[in-house]
Amino acid sequence: MTETKKSDQKKSFRNNKPRSYNKNRNRNHSNKKNKKRSRWNANRISEHFMKRDFDSRKKDCDECSSSLRISLGLVGVIEAIRAKLNKRIEIVTGYYCPDCKRSKYGIRRDFHNNGVAADIRVEGMDIIDLFHHVEQYDEIKGIGINFDDQHVHIDTRKEDQRETWVEKNEEWIQLTEENRAEYIPENISHDTADTKTNPTV
């Protein structure tokens, strides 16, 4: 008799739950969702990018494990590039400290260490075309094209003059008016190409 009564009580409770019980249950469920969303929002720094996209620190590096440096100006210009091209951008390399990654090619100043530089690729886009495209943004003061790793370096250093270079065969070469054509072909716009192939009568 006792077991029958207990089972009847359980059924009765399930069928006649107090409203406060359902409210508390729904509230707890929504709180869990909100916590997940708040963590997601905390790690999002722009519409298409998360903090981890720019984090190129080594896990075993004691020097830089405490803080991640990301320039919002850099993030903003990458978002602008993405919006203009309407293509996904891969952040190949973002922030790292001098101890967890040594500069290649003998570069003295590495703007990745300051959080104002990123090496990028664009899905389905040639790196020379990408190089030409990023040159349109005045905020980008450092532009390098890396033929070894197939990416374009951009940085938003606080300088008036823009610096451009090529990284090829493990050599760093500064671009000048004299040698630019050797490494970077002229960018022919689609309008120009159409004019040449389909001249107006």
RAURFEN-V957943 format. One record per residue. N is the residue number from 1. SS is DSSP state (h for helix, s for strand, l for the rest). PHI is phi in radians with two decimals (NA if undefined). PSI is psi in whole degrees, 0 to 359 (NA if undefined). Layout:
N & SS & PHI & PSI
N & SS & PHI & PSI
//
This chain:
1 & l & NA & 321
2 & h & -1.13 & 316
3 & h & -1.10 & 322
4 & h & -1.13 & 320
5 & h & -1.13 & 318
6 & h & -1.10 & 316
7 & h & -1.13 & 323
8 & h & -1.13 & 323
9 & h & -1.15 & 318
10 & h & -1.08 & 315
11 & h & -1.09 & 319
12 & h & -1.10 & 320
13 & h & -1.17 & 319
14 & h & -1.13 & 323
15 & h & -1.42 & 336
16 & l & -2.24 & 53
17 & l & -1.16 & 138
18 & l & -1.12 & 149
19 & h & -1.04 & 324
20 & h & -1.07 & 327
21 & h & -1.12 & 312
22 & h & -1.12 & 321
23 & h & -1.12 & 314
24 & h & -1.10 & 321
25 & h & -1.13 & 315
26 & h & -1.13 & 323
27 & h & -1.15 & 317
28 & h & -1.11 & 321
29 & h & -1.11 & 317
30 & h & -1.22 & 328
31 & h & -1.12 & 320
32 & h & -1.09 & 318
33 & h & -1.09 & 316
34 & h & -1.11 & 323
35 & h & -1.13 & 318
36 & h & -1.10 & 316
37 & h & -1.13 & 320
38 & h & -1.15 & 322
39 & h & -1.15 & 320
40 & h & -1.10 & 315
41 & h & -1.17 & 325
42 & h & -1.13 & 329
43 & h & -1.60 & 350
44 & s & -1.54 & 130
45 & l & -1.97 & 351
46 & l & -2.81 & 184
47 & l & -1.07 & 322
48 & l & -2.04 & 1
49 & l & -2.27 & 145
50 & s & -1.89 & 165
51 & h & -1.01 & 320
52 & h & -1.12 & 338
53 & h & -1.11 & 331
54 & h & -1.77 & 2
55 & s & -1.63 & 104
56 & l & -1.98 & 23
57 & l & -1.29 & 150
58 & l & -1.41 & 141
59 & l & -1.13 & 331
60 & l & -1.66 & 13
61 & l & -1.54 & 115
62 & l & -1.31 & 336
63 & l & -1.29 & 327
64 & l & -2.10 & 10
65 & l & -1.25 & 343
66 & l & -1.47 & 330
67 & l & -2.49 & 141
68 & l & -1.91 & 127
69 & l & -1.88 & 122
70 & l & -2.38 & 124
71 & l & -1.38 & 126
72 & h & -1.18 & 334
73 & h & -1.13 & 320
74 & h & -1.14 & 314
75 & h & -1.05 & 318
76 & h & -1.08 & 318
77 & h & -1.27 & 328
78 & h & -1.20 & 322
79 & h & -1.10 & 321
80 & h & -1.13 & 320
81 & h & -1.11 & 317
82 & h & -1.10 & 318
83 & h & -1.14 & 320
84 & h & -1.21 & 316
85 & h & -1.45 & 336
86 & l & 0.98 & 43
87 & l & -2.41 & 154
88 & l & -1.20 & 136
89 & s & -1.88 & 130
90 & s & -1.72 & 125
91 & s & -1.50 & 103
92 & s & -1.23 & 313
93 & s & -2.48 & 135
94 & l & -2.05 & 241
95 & s & -1.51 & 138
96 & l & -2.65 & 158
97 & l & -1.60 & 167
98 & l & -1.08 & 337
99 & l & -1.48 & 330
100 & l & -1.59 & 349
101 & l & -2.68 & 119
102 & l & -1.42 & 145
103 & l & -1.19 & 137
104 & l & -1.55 & 167
105 & l & 1.08 & 14
106 & l & 1.24 & 25
107 & l & -1.25 & 129
108 & l & -1.34 & 313
109 & l & -1.82 & 120
110 & l & -1.95 & 107
111 & h & -1.31 & 351
112 & h & -1.10 & 325
113 & h & -1.13 & 337
114 & h & -1.67 & 355
115 & l & 1.38 & 17
116 & l & -1.99 & 15
117 & s & -2.33 & 150
118 & s & -2.61 & 143
119 & s & -1.73 & 127
120 & s & -2.24 & 155
121 & s & -2.29 & 154
122 & s & -2.12 & 131
123 & l & -0.96 & 123
124 & l & 1.26 & 20
125 & l & -2.17 & 133
126 & l & -1.16 & 143
127 & h & -1.18 & 334
128 & h & -1.21 & 319
129 & h & -1.11 & 321
130 & h & -1.15 & 319
131 & h & -0.99 & 311
132 & h & -1.06 & 321
133 & h & -1.16 & 314
134 & h & -1.21 & 342
135 & l & -1.13 & 343
136 & l & -1.33 & 347
137 & l & -1.72 & 114
138 & l & -1.12 & 334
139 & l & -1.17 & 338
140 & l & -1.50 & 115
141 & l & -1.81 & 349
142 & s & -2.30 & 123
143 & s & -2.32 & 122
144 & s & -2.27 & 141
145 & s & -1.93 & 122
146 & s & -1.83 & 106
147 & l & -1.37 & 339
148 & l & -1.25 & 313
149 & l & -1.80 & 0
150 & l & 1.02 & 60
151 & s & -2.61 & 169
152 & s & -2.05 & 129
153 & s & -1.56 & 135
154 & s & -2.31 & 146
155 & s & -2.58 & 156
156 & l & -1.98 & 46
157 & l & -1.00 & 153
158 & l & -1.53 & 75
159 & l & -2.44 & 154
160 & l & -1.37 & 317
161 & l & -1.55 & 139
162 & l & -1.48 & 143
163 & s & -2.04 & 132
164 & s & -2.22 & 147
165 & s & -2.73 & 172
166 & s & -2.19 & 141
167 & s & -2.04 & 114
168 & s & -2.60 & 136
169 & l & 0.89 & 42
170 & l & 1.02 & 33
171 & s & -2.23 & 140
172 & s & -1.75 & 121
173 & s & -2.20 & 120
174 & s & -1.31 & 135
175 & l & -1.44 & 136
176 & l & -2.27 & 174
177 & l & -1.09 & 330
178 & l & -1.32 & 321
179 & l & -1.85 & 356
180 & h & -1.01 & 313
181 & h & -1.08 & 336
182 & h & -1.19 & 328
183 & h & -1.91 & 326
184 & l & -2.09 & 105
185 & l & -1.09 & 153
186 & l & -1.06 & 142
187 & l & -1.47 & 113
188 & l & -1.71 & 117
189 & l & -1.21 & 160
190 & h & -1.10 & 325
191 & h & -1.11 & 317
192 & h & -1.13 & 316
193 & h & -1.09 & 319
194 & h & -1.14 & 325
195 & h & -1.15 & 322
196 & h & -1.27 & 320
197 & h & -1.42 & 331
198 & l & -2.21 & 71
199 & l & -1.09 & 144
200 & l & -1.29 & 145
201 & l & -1.62 & NA
//
